[in-house]
């Protein structure tokens, strides 16, 4: 049985995957799908977030080992979770069978204004202070093209935030780690699939195009989803992963 490890992004936790893990399991019935919180998020909200992406990857390795889950693994990372997957592959390539990177942005390949679109900067400033409902509404609008129609999602996200609040200190530490991380020049996994959203309001999809070209990775771009691609179209993501594994991408 292949173990798939799902890694979320900045200030997000395992519950933010929503229905995606179940959809992926349905498409990959022989796979074991595991979701991990990064320190500072979710059930680990009282822990300090590492200030390096490499330290985040090492935490994930230790957590899987503690759970008795041995490599090799497939990794699927969204946004900062994609950086963690890349760092993991660079440090321990023998542990990976492949990586799926979703709406990734890496400092080696693109300037900061593509890795984080300037029009998103004002919204991001609201995420480190203020009312929880306003913060989560801003995140939903920034990361989903269906955010205005997902009041139930907003209610869930507000509840997650109140139950497992991410401190301002940890939010800043995660932002710092993502900002300073520099990816390797060579592809860090034996096989790689890059997925991007054409309507991503947070990260320019050219970042994914450049990454895929430099690392000779398979690439697929969703025509209408936002940054949180698994939220906007979980079946599409799972289908792309299944087809890639089957060698048809």
PEVEN-V747763 format. One record per helix or strand of 2 or more residues. SS is the DSSP state (helix for helix, strand for strand). FROM is the first residue (numbers start at 1). LEN is the number of residues. Records with the same first field share a line. If there is no record, write none. Layout:
BEGIN
SS = FROM-LEN + FROM-LEN
END
This chain:
BEGIN
strand = 2-6 + 31-6 + 73-6 + 96-7 + 192-6 + 218-5
helix = 14-4 + 20-8 + 42-3 + 53-14 + 80-12 + 93-3 + 112-4 + 118-11 + 132-12 + 147-3 + 151-13 + 168-13 + 206-10 + 229-4 + 234-12
END
